[in-house]
């Protein structure tokens, strides 16, 4: 159980760090202003090579710097990440944030997470946050933005493909 929870935590805490496939990057509606009051932005996302997890265990706090380091997931554990957003395999934006374990429960997705991230996109920033699990698909709220995204709201969906790659979709409205 400890090994599967550890693997689940590492997968779940890599929440917003994914890698590039061309299908999302080639989308015709990616990163374009909408003539109306809504826009959908699609990106591939690449996990960063660095991994930084704070493990709040019974003997204090320690840094977990590798997927091979053993640790037991617990409430309060936190990952800090910085990731690259891609379009047609080329870096075009970046994002970073934190996810905190809020509960460890016996289920197929044993981790409950609270995540906050900010993405620097062409023309401004978009902030996302919400409660999620370590399931491969995570949906968070778009809570605001700057520049051309000022006043934005909507949903952000991150899908992990399980091989270090995935997609990020911002569904924005004003």
Secondary structure as UniProt FT lines:
FT   HELIX           2..13
FT   TURN            14..16
FT   HELIX           22..25
FT   TURN            28..31
FT   STRAND          38..46
FT   STRAND          52..57
FT   TURN            58..59
FT   STRAND          60..64
FT   TURN            67..68
FT   TURN            75..76
FT   STRAND          78..87
FT   TURN            88..89
FT   STRAND          90..104
FT   TURN            108..109
FT   STRAND          111..121
FT   TURN            122..123
FT   STRAND          124..133
FT   STRAND          137..145
FT   HELIX           147..149
FT   TURN            150..151
FT   STRAND          153..160
FT   STRAND          166..173
//
